[in-house]
Amino acid sequence: MHPNPVFRGTDAEHSLALSRARSFGTLAVNGAATPLLAHIPFLLSDCATHAGLHLVRSNPIARRLKDGPLDATLSVMGPDSYISPDWYEAADQVPTWNYVSVAFTGQIELMPDEALHSLLAFQSAHFENQLLPKTPWTSEKMSEGIMEKMMRAIVPIRFAITDMQSTWKLGQNKPEHVRTAAAKHVAQHGLGSGTSTLADWMQTPPSSR
């Protein structure tokens, strides 16, 4: 997380909305030599106190969970873009990168295997409903026994969330006319992901507490 407090004060509701919209992030736990990482879809609970996810059974994180719960961080990236100094239309600027990120910390643990089917059904329904009017996919479309066979390769995991920190680095440390000038160029020439959304947020940063 960026240490500058001007990028750290956005209301939690915006960070939660971003995380729910993305529902994909990087799970990290401490390893013996280096951090262990897994890129995973997840779903936050309505109260945002926990998230459901799954891992391939052979994943190093999943194997370590056999010995008990693990402290973990789940990082969610929002839009981002390189910012050219010229885009500020002001003197004495330097290159930077604007971005939005959310980090959840807490503890992960294995759930009973019996919870896997409902977890997967809940996840697929969440994402399939975003594709309407396409008829949602359900596991009932699969041949008999195939779903059960495939599920043996993965494990359900519950992530109990104890804290959430976020960075909304949108140029809030710049004068408004400088920030909005850069936003115009991000919309036209941004180098990154989700640059049109980033430009909108640079124009009008989400509310802060």
TAVEN-V82172 format. One record per pair of residues at least 24 apart in sequence whose ideal C-beta (glycine too) atoms are under 10 Angstrom apart, sorted by the first residue. I is the first residue (numbers start at 1). J is the second residue. Records with the same first field share a line. If there is no record, write none. Layout:
I = J + J
//
This chain:
1 = 75 + 101 + 102 + 103 + 165 + 166 + 167 + 169
2 = 99 + 101 + 165 + 166 + 167 + 168 + 169
3 = 167
4 = 167 + 169 + 172 + 173
6 = 168 + 169 + 170 + 171 + 172 + 173 + 174 + 205 + 208
7 = 98 + 99 + 100 + 101 + 166 + 167 + 168 + 169 + 170 + 171 + 172 + 173 + 205 + 208
8 = 165 + 166 + 167 + 168 + 169 + 208
9 = 166 + 168 + 172 + 205 + 207 + 208 + 209
10 = 100 + 102 + 166 + 167 + 168 + 170 + 172 + 201 + 205 + 206 + 207 + 208 + 209
11 = 166 + 168 + 206 + 207 + 208 + 209
12 = 48 + 102 + 164 + 165 + 166 + 209
13 = 48 + 206 + 207 + 209
14 = 78 + 100 + 102 + 166 + 168 + 201 + 205 + 206 + 207 + 208
15 = 48 + 76 + 78 + 100 + 101 + 102 + 103 + 104 + 164 + 165 + 166 + 167 + 168 + 206
16 = 44 + 48 + 102 + 104 + 164 + 166
17 = 102 + 206
18 = 76 + 77 + 78 + 79 + 100 + 101 + 102 + 166 + 168 + 197 + 201 + 206
19 = 43 + 44 + 48 + 51 + 74 + 76 + 78 + 102 + 103 + 104 + 164 + 166
20 = 44 + 46 + 48 + 76 + 126
21 = 76 + 78 + 130 + 197
22 = 76 + 77 + 78 + 100 + 102 + 194
23 = 51 + 53 + 76 + 123 + 126 + 127 + 130
24 = 76 + 77 + 127
25 = 51 + 53 + 73 + 74 + 75 + 76 + 77 + 101 + 102 + 103 + 104
26 = 73 + 74 + 75 + 76 + 77 + 103
27 = 51 + 53 + 55 + 59 + 61 + 70 + 72 + 73 + 74 + 75 + 104 + 108 + 157 + 159
28 = 61 + 71 + 72 + 73 + 74 + 75 + 103 + 105
29 = 60 + 61 + 64 + 65 + 70 + 71 + 72 + 73 + 107 + 108
30 = 64 + 70 + 71 + 72 + 73
31 = 60 + 61 + 64
32 = 60 + 64
35 = 73
36 = 60 + 61 + 62 + 63 + 64 + 70 + 72
37 = 61 + 73 + 75
38 = 62 + 72 + 74 + 157
39 = 75
40 = 74 + 157 + 159
41 = 123 + 124 + 126 + 127
42 = 74 + 76 + 104 + 123 + 157 + 159
43 = 119 + 122 + 123 + 125 + 126 + 127
44 = 74 + 76 + 104 + 159 + 161
45 = 158 + 159 + 161
47 = 161
48 = 104 + 161 + 164
49 = 106 + 159 + 160 + 161 + 162
50 = 104 + 106 + 107 + 108 + 158 + 159 + 160 + 161
51 = 104 + 106 + 108 + 157 + 158 + 159 + 160 + 161
52 = 111 + 115 + 118 + 119 + 120 + 122 + 123 + 156 + 157 + 158 + 159
53 = 108 + 111 + 119 + 123 + 155 + 156 + 157 + 158 + 159
54 = 111 + 115 + 116 + 119 + 120 + 123 + 151 + 154 + 155 + 156 + 157
55 = 108 + 110 + 154 + 155 + 156 + 157
56 = 153 + 154 + 155
57 = 151 + 152 + 153 + 154 + 155
58 = 153 + 154 + 155
59 = 154 + 155 + 157
61 = 108 + 155 + 157
62 = 108 + 110 + 154 + 155 + 157
63 = 155
64 = 108
65 = 108 + 109 + 110 + 155 + 157
66 = 110 + 155
68 = 107 + 109 + 110
69 = 106 + 107 + 108 + 109 + 110 + 158 + 160
70 = 106 + 107 + 108 + 109 + 110 + 157
71 = 105 + 106 + 107 + 108 + 162
72 = 104 + 105 + 106 + 107 + 108 + 109 + 157 + 159 + 160 + 161
73 = 103 + 104 + 105 + 106 + 108 + 159 + 163 + 165
74 = 102 + 103 + 104 + 105 + 106 + 108 + 159 + 161 + 164
75 = 101 + 102 + 103 + 104 + 105
76 = 100 + 101 + 102 + 103 + 104 + 164 + 166
77 = 101 + 102 + 193 + 194
78 = 102 + 166 + 167 + 168 + 193 + 194 + 197 + 198 + 201
79 = 170 + 186 + 190 + 192 + 193 + 194 + 195 + 196 + 197 + 198 + 199 + 200 + 201 + 202
80 = 169 + 190 + 191 + 192 + 193 + 194 + 195 + 198
81 = 182 + 183 + 185 + 186 + 187 + 189 + 190 + 191 + 192 + 193 + 194 + 195 + 196 + 198 + 199 + 202
82 = 186 + 189 + 190 + 191 + 192 + 195
83 = 169 + 171 + 174 + 179 + 182 + 183 + 185 + 186 + 190 + 191 + 192 + 198 + 202
84 = 182 + 185 + 186 + 189 + 190 + 191
85 = 182
86 = 181 + 182 + 185
87 = 171 + 178 + 181 + 182 + 183 + 184 + 185 + 186 + 188 + 189 + 190
88 = 171 + 174 + 175 + 177 + 178 + 179 + 180 + 181 + 182 + 185
89 = 177 + 178 + 180 + 181 + 182 + 184 + 185
90 = 174 + 175 + 177 + 178 + 181 + 182
93 = 174 + 178 + 182
96 = 169 + 171 + 173 + 182
97 = 169 + 191 + 192
98 = 168 + 169 + 170 + 171 + 172 + 179 + 182 + 183 + 186 + 190 + 192 + 195 + 198 + 199 + 201 + 202
99 = 167 + 168 + 169 + 170 + 192 + 193 + 194 + 198
100 = 166 + 167 + 168 + 169 + 170 + 194 + 197 + 198 + 201 + 206
101 = 165 + 166 + 167 + 168 + 169
102 = 164 + 165 + 166 + 167 + 168
103 = 163 + 164 + 165 + 166 + 167
104 = 159 + 160 + 161 + 162 + 163 + 164 + 165 + 166
105 = 159 + 161 + 162 + 163 + 164 + 165
106 = 158 + 159 + 160 + 161 + 162 + 163 + 164
107 = 158 + 159 + 160 + 161 + 162
108 = 157 + 158 + 159 + 160
109 = 157 + 158 + 159 + 160
110 = 155 + 156 + 157 + 158
111 = 155 + 156 + 157 + 158
112 = 155 + 156
113 = 151 + 152 + 154 + 155 + 156
114 = 156
115 = 155 + 156 + 157 + 158
116 = 148 + 151 + 152 + 154 + 155 + 156 + 157
117 = 147 + 148 + 151 + 156
118 = 156
119 = 154 + 156 + 157 + 158
120 = 147 + 150 + 151 + 154 + 156
121 = 147
168 = 201 + 202 + 205 + 206 + 208
169 = 198 + 202 + 205
170 = 198 + 199 + 200 + 201 + 202 + 203 + 204 + 205 + 206
171 = 201 + 202 + 203 + 205
172 = 202 + 205 + 208
174 = 202
176 = 203 + 205
179 = 203 + 204 + 205
180 = 204
//
